[in-house]
Amino acid sequence: MALATFKGGTHPPEKKELSKDSPIEVLSEPEKVIIPLSQHTGAPCKPAVNVGDTVKKGQLIGTPEGFVSAAVHSSVSGKVTGIENVQLPTGRFSQAIVIENDKQNEWTNLKDNPDYMNLSPEELKNKIKEAGIVGLGGAAFPTHVKLSPPKEKPIDIVILNGAECEPYLTADYRLMIEKTSEVVEGLKILMKILGVKRGIIGIEANKPDAIEKMKEAVRGIEGIEVWALKVKYPQGAEKMLIKATTGREVPPRGLPMDVGVVVQNIGTAFAIFEAVRYGKPLIERVVTVTGEGIKNPKNLMVKIGTPVSHLIEFCGGFKNGIGKLVAGGPMMGFALSGLDVPVTKGTSGILVMSDSEVIHTEDFKPCIRCGRCVDACPMGLMPSMLSVLGEKGFYEEMKEYNLFDCFECGTCAFVCPSKRPIVQFIRLGKSLVKP
């Protein structure tokens, strides 16, 4: 049977062998955590604590402001020592709660639900909202909002994204291997909330053991299928995943719900299970620390707000000279300016690239009209024209080439022989013109 896929894309070196065989380890708790109040798409949270307050693990410290927002909880017990502006992995700044860890590990009261599948869809959704769960694939969109489509857009398929097509990253892979049943339970909860009868788990074919474990876990469960996907970047992007598994095409500027689909990440499904079953808020996540520049690549369960320096130290420190430090993967991640940046809900990986791996684009060349970026673009755009217009400052004209259909996957920049910073030109254009 042919593997499911989409048109376009590329094949960057996978580099998953560095960390794929490293089981998830629980990272030791840091001396302090820095927990941003804006680590999700939408409105920032309002502080729910004051400097000097004592907080417990799992306690609400950030109250959502607006419908598209997500609650923020303390990942440790201790004393609030500051409320200050900090830099996020994306480079933006946000207000953050600084908590000095007392190492007492004292939890706030959590409500256990052994019979969680007997709860109503609305009750299940409220538990997800109260836990502050967001998409853990990178975009960090509040999950309860995604699970509240308008009545005129009914959902009939839920897809779990196990593609993990970004090079280097193996956090979702390890969750599928080690927390298989919990991930499947998370999918079942999603299906009940949305009232759908069909669930799909899409996994790239370079993870055959994860595919087998998932198939074994869903055997006998009616309506849930496991799909093997062709190994190609960006196979894990929502629109590509939907096209590959269902044949449906999300319209330009549209959303998955426009074609009756909701897509959730593997890590999100695991967090949903823990929230619904144990009442546990999203205070930690699996982060892959990897790359040619780190001594001991690992997959770590990390408390939200942990400084990146603590992860690096736990993995043995640097080697081979640091070329670049990236939050996320090499294709869509963000270069970090320092080690004091905190891990957020959307931090799927910390990538340490050696000097030899980094391609510097300061002296990029003119576009040679080779068309490689056009062939590779999964959205069928003309990245060459978008980059030239962006470089020359013709930002309004970029809209004529469907500027806002680009989801910045980086495929164009990867295949460009002139090493043009195409994604940066596109981001600049988006920031300067209205949709």
N, C-alpha and C positions, 0 to 999 in steps of 0.2 A: 504494500500500500504506500503511495506517495506521501511524503511528509507535507503537512499543511504549511503554507507560507504566503507571501505577498510579493508584489512587483517592486523592484528596486532594492535598495539596501546594499550592504557591503560586508566584508569578512575581516574585521580587525583581528590581530592575534588575541587568542582567548586569555592566556595567562592565568587560568583558573587553577592550574595544577599547584600554584604556590600555596593556596590555602584550603583547597577543597577537601583535603583529608584531615583537616584540623577540626575536631569536635568543638562544639560551643563550650567555652569556658566562662565562668562568672568572674568578671573583672572585680578586683578588690575596690572597695569604696574609697573615693578621694577624700581629702581633708575638707574640701568645700565643693559645693556645686553652684553653678551659675545657670539659672533656669529662665530662659527668655519667655516673655509674655506674648511674643509673636513668633511662633514656630510652626505656623499653619497658614494656608491660604485664607484670606479674609481679615476681619477686624481683630486688632490686638485685644488681649484680655486686660481687665482692670485688676490691679493688685488687691488681693483679699486679705493680706497680712501687712503688718507694719514692722519697721526696724525694731528689733528687740524682742519680737514675739518668738515663742517656742513652738515649733511645728513637729508633727508626726509624719512618718512615712505614709504616703498616699493621701495626705491632707490637701484639700483644695487651696491653692495659693493664688490662682488667677481666674477671675470670673469672666465668662464670655460676654462680649459686647456686640450684639447683633446676631442675626440668624446664621450667617456664614462665619463661624468662629468656633473655637474648641477650648474646653476647660484645660487648665494647667494645674498639675499636682506636684507636691514635693516628692523627690525621689529618695530622700534620706530624712532621718529625724535630726533635729538640731535647732540652732538659733538663727533667726534672720539677722544678718549683719549689714545688709545694704540693699537698696533698690536703686539701680544705676543703669545707664545706657551701655550696652556691650555690642560688639560686632558679631554678627551671625556668620555661619559658613558661606552664605551667599554674598557677603560683603556689605549687606545692609546693616543698619543699627536698630536695636530694639531695647526697650526697658526690660530689665531682668531682675529676678529675686536672687540674692546671694545668700546661701545658707551654709553656716559652719556645721559640719557633721559631728554629732556627739558620739557616733559609733554605737549608740544604744539600740539601733534598729527597731525602734518602737513604732508599731503600725497604728494608724487610725482604724476605727471600726469598719470592717468590710462585711457585706452581706452575701453569704454563701447561698447558692441556688442549685441544689442537686437535681431538681426536676425542672431545669431551665427550659426544656423543649415544650413544657406545658404552659409557659408564659405566652401572653398574646403578642402579636407583632409589635404593637405600640409599646408594650412593656420592655420587650427586647431592645427596641430602638432607643428607648430612654436610658437603658443601662449603658449602651454604647455612647450616647451623648454625655452622660454623667462621667464616664471614664475618660473623656477627652480624646477619643481615638480619631486618628487622621490616617490618610493613606501613607503607608510606610515605604512606598516605592520611590519617593522623592518629591512629588508635588505637594504632599501633606494637605490634601483637601479634606475638610471635616467629613468623616464617614457618615454621620447621621444625616447630613444634608444630601449626600449622594444616595442615601436610602429613602429619600422623600421626594420621588419624582412627581410632577403634576399628574392629575388624573387623566388628562388627555394624552399622556405618554406612558401607556402600560408597559411593564417589563415582563418578558417571558424567558429570559436567559440570564444567568449569573455566570461570569467567567472568573476563575481564579488565575491570576497571572504568575505562573511559575517559570516563565521563560528565562528571566534574569540574564538578558542578552548583553548587558554591559560587561566588557572585559574585566578581569580580576575579581569581581564581586562573587561571593559564594554564601552570603548570609541566608538567602531564601533556600538555596540548595541544602544547607545543613538543617534548616527547619523542616524541610520535607523529609529528610532522612531520619532526624531525631524526634520530631514532634508530629509525626504523620497523622495519627488519629485526631490530635487537637486541631490541626489544620482542616481536616475533613469536617469535624464538628463545627468549626467556624463557618465553613461553606453551607452546611445544613441550616445554621442560624440565619445566614444571609438569605437563603432560599425561602425560609419561613417568613421573614420580615417582608419580603417583596412578593410573596405568594406565587412563586414560580415553581415549575415542575422539572426544569432542566438546568443542570449545573455542569460546567465544563472546567476542567483543570488543564491548562495548556503548559507544557514543559518542553524546552528545547531538547533535541535528540542527543546532545552531548552530556546529558544527565540520565543515562539508562537505568541506573540503580534507583534514582528518585522516581522515574516513571513506573518501575516495577513495584516499588513500595506503595505508591499512590494507587496503582491499579489493584493491588492486594487489599488496600484499606477500603476501597469503594465497592469491592466485589459484593454483590447482593444488595447494594443500596440502589433503589430504583431512581432513575433520572440523572445520575451523575456519571460523566464520562471523563476519561483521561486521554488527552490528545498529545501525540508526539509532533513537535514543530521542527521545521528545518532550522539548522543553525545559521542564523543570519541576523545581523544588526540592522535596524532596531525591531526585532521580532516582538519584543515585549511592550512596545508602544501600544496604547489602547486601540487605536484605529487599525493598526496592522494586525494585532491579535484578533480583533473582531472579524476582519476580512479573512484571515487564515482559517479560523475555526467555524465561522457561520456563513461566510460568503457575503455578508451584509456590508455595505459601504456607508460609513458615517459621512453625511454631506459636508461640504466646505463650511467652516466655522460652526459646525454642528457638534453635538455631544453624543456619547454612546446611547443615552436614553432616547435619542431621536430614532434609533433603529431597534428599540426594545431590549437593550442590553445594559447591564451594570458590570463593570470590571473592578475587581479588588485584588490587591497584592497578597502574596502568601503570608508575609509578616502581619498584615492587617487582619487576616482571617485568624491567625494565632492569637493576636491581641483581643479580638472580638470574643473568642472562646473564653479567654481568661477573665475578661470583664463580665461576661454574662454568667459564667459558672461560679467564679470566686468573688466577683465584685471588685476585681483589681483594676485600678486606673492605669493608664499608659504612662508608666514612670521609667521604663527601661525598654531596650530593644537590642536586637543582634546587629553588631557592626563588624564588618570585615576589615581588619587592619592588614594590609598587604603591599606588595610591590617589591621591586628589585632593591629598593633602598632601605628596607626594614630587615632586621636580623631574623626575627621569628614570626612570620606571618601567622595570624590567628583569626578565629571567629569568636567574638566576645559578646557576652550579655552585659550591656553597659547602662548605667544609670543616666537618665536624661540630665544634662547639665554638667557632666563630667568634662573637665578640660582635656583637649586632645593630647596634651603633654603626658597625661596619666596613662593613656592608651599606648603611646609610643614607648614610655618607660617599661610598661608591663610586657611589651613585645621585644625587649632587649635593646631598644635604641636603634639608631641609624647605622647604615653601612654604605659603602660605595659612593659616598658624596651625594647630598640631596640636590636633585635638580628641580623638583617641584613637589609640593604637598597639596593633595587634592581631597576635598570632601565629596564623596561619591565616586563615580567611575571616571575613566579618562575621557569618555565621549561627552557626557552631560554634566560632569561634576564641576565644582568651583575651586579654583586655586586659593589656598589659604595664605594669609599674610603672616601668621604666627601660630604658636602652639597654645595660646591661652583661649582660643575659640572653643566654646562649649559644644558638646554633642547635642543635637536637637532630635525631635521626633523624625525628621526627614533625613537624618544622616545614616545612609546605608553602608558607607565604607569610608575608611581613611586610607588613601593611596599615597605611598611614598615612592616617587619616581627618581631613579638615579640620573646623574648628569647625562649619561649616554642615551637615555631613553627620550629625553625631552627635545622636541623640535622647536626652536625659537622662531617666532614669526615676525619679529620686529622688522626684518628686511625682506618682507614678502614681495613677490614679483607681480607684474601686471597679469590680468586674465588673458590666457592664450586661446580662449574660445574652443577648448578641446571637447567640451560637452560631457566630461566624466561626471560632474556634479549633477547634471540634468538626468543622466541615466541612473544615477544612484539614489536620487531623492525619492523617498517613499511616498511623498505627497504629490509627486508629479509637478513640482514647481521648477522655476528657472533660477537656481541660486546664483549662477554667474551674473545675471542681470541685477539681481538684488544686491550683490556685493559691489558691483561697479557703481550703481546708483547711490548706494550708501557711502562709498568712498568719496564720491564727488559731491555729496551733500544734497542730492535730489530726493529728499525723504518722502515727499508727497507722491512722487512718481513711483515709489516702491509699492504703493498700495495697488497700482495697476497690475503688478505681478504677484498679487495675492500674498502680500507680506504677512498678514496675520494668520494665514493657514500653516505657516511654518511653526513646528513645535521644538525647534532648536536641537535636533538630535545629533548634529555634528557630522553626519555622514558626508556632506558636501566638503567640509573642510578636511576630512580624513583622506578623501580621494584626490584632492586638488594638487596637481604637480607644482603649482606656483606657491603652495603653502599660504594661501590667502586666508586671513581671519574672517571667513564668511559669516560665521555665527555672530561674531562681535558686531559686524556691520548691520546685521539683521536686528540684533537687540537694540542697537543705537537707533535704528529707524523706528522700531516699535515704541521706543521711549519718547520720541519727538513728534509723532503724529497720532491722531485719534483714529480708532478703528472705523 
